[in-house]
Amino acid sequence: MFTLQNIYLAFGGETILNGIDVNIRPGERIGLVGPNGAGKSTLLKIIAGLQEPQEGYAEHANNETIGYLPQDGVSSDPNKTVIEEVENAFDTILELERKVKSAQKELATAEVGSDHYQKVLQKYGDLQHRLEQSGAYDLQSDIERVLRGLGFSGDDFSRSTSEFSGGWLMRIALAKLLLKKPTYLLLDEPTNHLDIESLQWIENFLRTYNGAVVLVSHDKDFLNKITNRTLWLNNGYIEDYSGNYDYFEEKHAERMEHRRKAYENQQREIKEIQDFIDRFRYNASKAKQVQSRIKKLEKMDRIEWNETDEEIAFHFPEPQRSGAINMRFENMSKSFGDIQIFSDFSYVINRGDKIAVLGPNGAGKSTLARIVAGLDSIDSGRREVGHKVTRSYFAQHQAEELDLDKTAFEVMREAAPMATETRIRTILGCFLFEDDDVFKKVMVLSGGEKSRLALARMLLAPANFLIFDEPTNHLDMQSKQILQQALQEYQGTVLIVSHDVDFLDPIVNKVLEIRPDDTRTYWGNVSYYLGKKKEFEESEENTSNKNNNTKDTKSLSRKEERRIEAIERRKKSRKTKPYRKKLEKIESKIEKLDNRASEIEEQMAQPDFYDDSEQVKEISIEYDELKTAREKAYTRWENLAETIAEIEEEFAV
């Protein structure tokens, strides 16, 4: 078990971590969440042993190992190929292999039966056993499996690492970590550089990983699929929740509501006590009572509550109405050197389309976004921009083009000279530039802050066609939600290159899948697209199974076919019957639990409910127990329904 005890750390007089106590147990999947700047990456570095706390300690057993993937800044040897760079992470195994080969040579020259021969033979046997235990014989296939899962092709294995971008170098670093299988795997925003297929692969990998995983991510869907525990870090303190991100959101909201009510009750009590003190402070007959109340106030354990402003919201400027067709491609082709990205690509983007562009890395998603934005030319074919179409484009590298000598506010003012100071500050606030932060110069901003500023600047433009390339990589949950809501309400056309399913789903109405050899459109959101892809894959598998396993029934009479079908129906009924009975019982139980929960919710909604503290305690305990029982019942119901579906599918083949 990894233990963090009383961890304290401050920078420039600002407390980042204030007495953090956390235990990380083997096999846990932990989501470390919180607003940007809360100290999540700092805490990961302390766990990894890369940063020392000013107070407290972090410790784990000597035989336990730690692997850490930072957000950025990884490097590789430019003189090595991809496969050599990954193999380099296994120096111990490679050294064992060298020793085994050396012992083999020594054994070949030694005199059979001599004492020296026996010693070398013993040495060779020991080394061979250690090599077998190390997993060396599976290493090469494991390396190839992980690299392919992360999006590398077989041709990439022999390419120099110097040929790859920073995002691909992060994948190489991630591959090395996953293959080393540390006891504690620490990942800081690992999904930023993955496409949707690599994302699905790593989800499956992490769900079955033997060690503990601590994950910093702003990808809600990713967290929900992997984590079973959530640590909320904010204002230097940690709150621990025994569930995934959805569970955390629900419980955190309940906890905050209880705290708010407790705070308000305490404030009323404080006011009553203070009013009594102020009223009778100079009344001699009440002196003892006044002193008693003064002491009570001094000893009172004050409940902290930060009053928050109303929820921040951002709205795009009303765009000018464009023509019905925003952009049309006819037989468009685009190459970079010998690499063909698009060939005879034809596509129409209509007014009001909100399109997610998905596909494997290298297929041309970002290239298409730049072509649509008018930044890249095409080699042949036709690209036609619609009537009165005004475009605005965001890509992460735009952060590098910001004027380093200007402040964040000046960058915004330059982009929209007619915008009011209130509007500029509101948009900057949506992207975590608050108070004096707006007067920071670009040169002192972090990479994430620069990206957020570039995005905020783009949102000032009154365009009717917005093009985004990975807009959410440096946004926290709140900023993502603000952008998401704004794009849902936006009346113009949107094209987004992203792999963030939770962000995209409420926004998009089309998915354009780009592959090296094909493009395809799905009329729905990303979850619909993924569902259809899964159906297609399962259909192909079932077709293959049927072709291989189905009996030749052409020679059977219709009567014989009906007899066989009736037998199969009875078999299916017998097999599913016990599960259906259990399902009915669970449904009845769920109905009762739902009814009782509704009764309690009505009771809790009464204005005088919180007047009786004993009642509040009893009802709250019962309500929590009910919710836990409901969650277990629903999980049981889903498992039974899935079992029945599997049996029916078995008989359908």
N, C-alpha and C positions, 0 to 999 in steps of 0.2 A: 504494500500500500504506500502511495506517495502522500506525504503530509506537509501541508503549509500551516505554520503556526505563528500567529500574531505578526503577519507581514505588514511592515509600514514603509512607505516610500513617499517622498515629496520632491517636487522640482520647483525651484524659484519661489519658495514659500507656499506653493499650492500642494495640498495633500492629494496624492493620486491613489494610494492604497492605505487604508486606515484600519490596521489590526485584522487582517484577513486570516481566517481559519478555514481550511478546506482539506478534506481527505478524498483522494482519488483511488477508487478500488479497481482491481483487475477486471477487465471486460466491460467497464462502463463506457457509454457513449455520451459525452458531455458537450452540450452547446454552451459556449461562453459568449454571452450577448450583453448589449448595453450601447448607449449612444457613443458616437465617435468622440475620442479624447477621454473616455472613461478609464483607460488603462488596461484594456484587454490584451493588447500586444505586449505591453510591459509585463503583465502577469505571466504570459506564456514564456517570455525570456527568463523570468525568475525561475519558473519550473524547469526550463531547459538548462539552467546554470549559467546563462550568458549575462545575467545581471544580478548584482547583490542587493538585497533589501537593506535599508538603513537600520531596521529592527526586525526581529523574528528570524525564522529559519525555514529552509525547505530540505526535506530528506527522504530518501528511499533506500531500499535494500541494495547491498553491493552487487548482487547478481541481476539487478533490474537495469534496463537500458532506456534511454530517452532519444527520440528522434524529433527534430523540429524543422518545419518548413516556414520561412518568413514570407511576408507578402511580396517582397521583391528583393533585389540585390544579390541573387544567387549568381555564381560564376562557374565556369567549367574550363577544362584544359583545351585550348583551341587546336592543339596538336593531336588530340584523340578523336576517334570516331564516336558516334553515339553509343555503340555497344561497348567500346573500350572504356568510355567514361562511366557507364553504369557498372561494369565489371570492377572498376577501380574502387568501388565502395566495399569490395569484398577482399581486401588485402590479405586478411587472415586465411581465407580459403585458398587464395592464389598461392600464398606462401606454403601452405600445406601441400598443394599439388606439386610445387617445385621440390619439396623435401621428399615426397613419394617417388618422383622421377629420379632424384639423386640416389635414393636408397635402392631403386631398381637397378641402376647402373652399377652401384657398388656390389650388389648381390650377384650380378652377372659375372663379375671379375673375381669374386671370392672363391676359395677352394671349398667345394661341397664337403660337409661333414666337419670342417675345422671349427674351432671356437669362434673365430672371427665371423665365419659364415652364420653360425647360430645367433650371434649378437646382432648382426645386420638383419637377419630374418626376423628376429624379435622386434627390432626397431621398425622394420618395414610393416609388420603386422599391426603394431600400435598406431603408426601413421595412417595406415589404410583404414583402420577402425575410426579414427578421429575424422578422417575425410568423409567417410560414410555418414557419421553422425552429424556433420556440418551441413548436409544437404547439397554437397557439391555436385552430385550427379544429376540433380534436378535443376541446378542453378541456371543453366543455359536456357532450358525450356521455360523456366519461371521468368527470366529476364525478357524473353521474346513475348511471352503472354502479357506481361505488365506493360511493356512498351506499345504493343498493339492495342491494348485496352485504352491507353492514353492517347491514341491517335497516330502513332508512328507506323509507317508502312515498312515492309521488308527492305525496300530500297533505301530507306532512311538510316537503317542500322549502320551502314558502311560510310555514311556521309560525315564530314567533319562537323564538330559542334559549332565551329565558327560560322557555319552557313545558316544557323538557326537564330530566330528573333528571341527577345527576352522572354516572351510567353512560352515558347517551346523549350527554352533552357529551364524554365520553372517546371515544366513537365518532366524533364530529365531528372531534376533534383527530386521531384515527387516520386518518380519511379525508383530511385536509389533508396529513398526512405521506406517505401512500401515493401521493397524486397528485403531490407535488413530486418524487418519485423521487430521493431523495438517494443519494449513492455508498455511504454507510454508514447503514443503518437500525437504530436502537437502540430496542428495545421492552422495557419493564419490565412484566411481567405483563399482556400485552395481552388475554388471554382472560377476565380476571375479569368483564368487563361484557358478554360476548357470549353469545348463545344458540347452540344446537348447529348451526343452519343458517348463521349468520354465521361460526361457527368453521370450518365446512367450506369456506366461501367464502374466508376469509383463508388457510387452509391451501393452497388451490390458487393463490391470488395470490402467496404468498411462495415457493412452490416454483418459480415461473417468474420471480421478480423478478430484474432485471438487476444490481442492486447487491449489496453484502454485507449480511447480516442478523446482528445480535447480539441474542440473545433470552434474557431472564430469564423463566423460567416454572417452575412446579411441576406442570404438566400433562404427565405422562410421555408420553401418547399423542400430544399436540401436538408435543412435542420430537422424538419418533421419526419422525413423518411429514415433518418439515421439515429438521432439522439434519443436517449431514454432518461436524461437528466439535464436540467438547465440551470446555469448559474448566471444571475442577473447582476452585473457590476455597474454601480452608479454612485457618484459622490463619495467614492472611496470605500464603499461597503458592498458586501455580497449577500444576495438572497438566494436560497437554494430551493429548487422546485423538482419534484421527482417525476418528470415527464418531459415530452418534447416541447417544441416552441408553442404550438397551439394550446397545450395544457398550461404552459407558463403564462400565456396571455390571459387566459381565463382566470387562473388563480391569482395572478398579479393584480388584475382589475378588482377582484373580490377583496384582496388584501388591502388595496389602496382605498376602497370604499369603506371598509371597516375602520381603517386608520383615520380617514377623513371624519367619519362620524364620531369616533373616539376623541379626535382633536376638537371638534366643535362642542362636544359635551364638556370636555375639560375647559375650553375657553369660556363657556357659560358659567361653569363653577368658579373659575378664576375671577370672572367679572363680578359675580355675586359676593365672593369673599372680599374683593378689592372695594366694592361699593360699601360693604359693611365697615371696613377699616376706615375709608374716607369719611363715612358718615359719623362714626363714633370715636374717631381718633382722639378727640379732646374731651371726651365724656368720661369723667373719673369713675363713674359706676360701671362703665363698660371696659375699663382698661385691661382687665384680665382676659376678657373675650377677644379684644382687639389683638393683644399679644399672642394669644393662642392661634388666631387666624394668620397673623404675620409669619409665625413659625411654620404653620401648615403650608403657606405659599413657598417658603424657603426650601422646605423638604420635598415639595412636590416634584415628581419625576415628569418633566415636561415632554409632551408628545410633539415631535417635530413634524411639521407639515409645510411644504413649500407651495404657496398659492401659485397656480399656473394661469397664464393668460388663456384666453379662449383659443381653441384649436386653430393652428395656423393653416391657412388655405391659400392656394395660388391659382389664378385663372389666366389663361392665355388671352392676349388681346383678340378681339373679334376680327377674324381674318376677312380679307376681301374675297368675295365669292368668285371661284374660278370656273372654267368650263367643265363640262361633264367628264371629259378625259383629261387627266393631269399629265400623263406621260404614256407614250406608246413606243415599243421596241419592235422592229421588224428585221428578222434575220441578222441580229447584231452579233458580231464576233469581237473577241478581245484576247490578246496574248501578251505575255511578258517573256520576251526571248523565245525559247523553244517550248515554253509552257503555255498550252491553250487553256484559257479560263472559260470563255464562252464561245460557242459555235452555233450560228443560226438561231440565236435566242430571240423569241418573239413573246411579247407580254404587254398587257394593258393595265395601267393603274388608273382607276376611276376616282372621281371626287368622292371623298368620304371613306375611302378604303383605309383600313388600319391593319397593316400587314406586318407579320413577324417573319423575318428571313432566317431560316434554320438550315443546318447541314454541317457536315464535318469541316474542320479547319482546313483551309487550303482549297476549298471548293469554289471560292469567289464571293463570299458574302460581303466582305468589306469592300471589295472591288466594285460590286454592284452598287453599294451605297454611295461610293464616290462618283460612279458614272451617273447615277440618278441625281446627285447633287451638282453635277456639271463640273466636277474637279478633274475627272479623268476622261480622256477622249476614247472613242471606239475605233477599231481597225476597219471595220466594214459594216454594212447594213445601215439601219436608220434609227435614230433616237429623236423623237418629236415631243417637245414640251407643249403642254396644253395652253389654252387661252387664259391669260391673266394669272398664270401660276407663279407664285413667289416662293422660293425655297429657302430653308434654313437648315444647316447641317452641323451635327456634333460628332466628333470622334475624340478619343482619349488624347491623341498626340497634339490636339489643338491647345492643350494646356502649355505645351512647350513654346507656343507662339505668342503668349501673353507678354506685354511690355513689363520687364522686371522692375523698372523704376516707378511704375504707377501703383497707386493703392488699389485695393479691391473696389472701392467706391468709384475711383476715377476710371477704371476699366469699364464699369457698368455705365457710367455717365457718357463715356465716349461712344458706346454702342447705341445709346438712346438719349441724345441730347435733350429731347423734349419731355422725357419722363420725370415725374416729380421725385423729390428726395424720399418721400414716404413710400412710393412704389418701389424704388430701388432698394431701400432698406428692407422692405417686406420680402422681396425676392431673395436678397442676400440672407435674410433671417431663415428662410425656408431651407437654405443650404448651409446652415450652421455658422454664418457670419453675423455675430451679434455685437451690439454695443461698439466698443473701440476696435473690434476685429475688422470692421469695414475700412479702417484707416491703415491696416497693415500693408506694407509693400509686397508685391508679388514675389520678390526675391527671397523673402523670409517664409513664404508659405511652403507647406509640405506638398509632396506630389498629389496626395488626395485632395488637399485644399485647392490646389491649382485646377484640378479636374472639375471640382464642384463650381469654381468660379467661372470656368469656361462654359459649363452647362447653364449656369445662372445668366450669363451674358447672352447666350443664344435665346433664352426664353423671353427676352425683351423685344425681339423682332416680331412684328405683326405679319408673319408668313402664313400662307395657307397650305404649305406642304412641308412637314417636318421630317427630317431624316436623322436617325440616331444610330451610332455604332457603339454598342456596349455602354449605354449611359449609366448603368447602376453600379458599376464595379467599385466606386469609391463613395457610395451613398449609404448612410445608415438606414435603419428601418423607417424612421420618421420621414426623412427626406425622400425615400423611395415612395412612401405612401402619398406624400404631397404631390410628387410628379405624376404618380399613377392616377390620382383623382383628377388632376388637371387634364391629363391626356384622355381620360374617359369622357370628360365634358367637352373637350375640344371638337369643334365642328369641321375642321379641315382634314387633310389627308396625312397619314403617318406611315412611315416605313422604319421598322426597328430591327437591327441586328442584335440579338441577345439570346442567352440561354436560360434566363431567369423565368421559370414557368409561373411562379406566383405573381411576379410583376406583370407579365405579359397577358395572362389569362383574362382579366377583366377589361383589357384595352382592345385587343386585336379581334378582327372578324375574319381574317384570312391568314393562312400560313403558306409561304412560298418556300418549298424545300429545294435547296440547290445541292446537286451532287456533281462530281466530275463528269458524269456521263448522261445526266438527265436533270430536268426540273419538273416539279409537280406542285399543283395548288390544292390546298384543302380549305373548304369553306367552313371555318369554325375557329375556335381558339387553340392554344397549344395542347391542352389536355385532350381535346377532340382529336387532334393530329396524332398524338402519342397513342391514343386508344385505337385509332384506325390502323396505325402501323403495327400495333400488337396483334390486332385481328388478322391483318394480312399475313403476318409471320406465322401465326397459329394455323391459319387456313392452309398455307403452303405445307406446313408440317403434317397437318391432318390428311391433306391430299396425298402426300408422299406415303404416309402410313397406310392409307386405304389402298393405294396402288400396290403396296407390298404385301398387305395382309388380308384383303377382302377375299372371301371365298367366291368361286365361280358359281353364281346362282342362275346363269342364263338357261341352263338345262332343266331347272326346277319348274314344276307346274305351279300355277298361281295358287292352287290349294295348298301345296307344300310350302310356298313362300309365306302364306298367311299363318300356317301352323307355326313356322319358325319365328315369325314376328310376334305371335301371341306368347310363345315361350320366353322370348327375350323381354317382353313387357312384364311378364310375371316375375322374372328374375330381377328386373330393375325395381319393381314394386317391393319385392321382399327385401332387397338390399337397402332401399331408401326409407322404408317404413319406420324402423326404429329411430332414424335421424329426424324424420318429419314429426314424430310424436314429441321428441325432445324439443324440437323447434317450436311446436305449439305451446308447450309448457313455458318455454322462455318468453314467448310473445305475451302470454298471459301475465307473467311476472313483470315484464317491462311495462305493460299497461297499468298494473297496480302501482308500480314505482313512479310512473309518470303522473298518475292521478294524485298520489300523495305529495309529490314535488310541487304540483300546481297549487294544491291546498296551502302548502307552506309559503309559497311565493306570494299568494294572495294575502296570507296572514302578515308576512313581512312588509307588504306594501301599505299596511294600515299606519296612519300617522302616529298612533300611540304605541306602536309595537316596541320601540326602543326605550320606552319609559320603564319597563320591567327588566332589569339587567339579568335576573335569574332566568326569566323566560327567553331572553335573547340568547343566552348561553346554551340552554337546553335545545331550543329550536335550531340554532346554528350547527350544533353537533349532529343532530338528527339529519339536517339538510346535507351536511358534508358526507355522512354515512350513506344517505340515499343516492347522492351523485356517484359515489364510489361504486355502490351496488349496481347502479344503472350502467356505468362504464363497463363493469365486468360482464353484465348481462348482454349488452350490445356486442361486446367482443365474442362472447360465447355464441350469440346468434349468428354473427358473421362467419365464425368458424364452421358452424353446422351448415349454414347456407352454402358455403364454399365446398364442403364435403359432398352435399347433395348434388351440386352443379358438376363436380368432378365425376360422380357416379353416372349421372345422366350423359355426360360427355363420353364416358367410357362405352356406354351402350349405343351412342350415336355413331361411333366409328365403324 
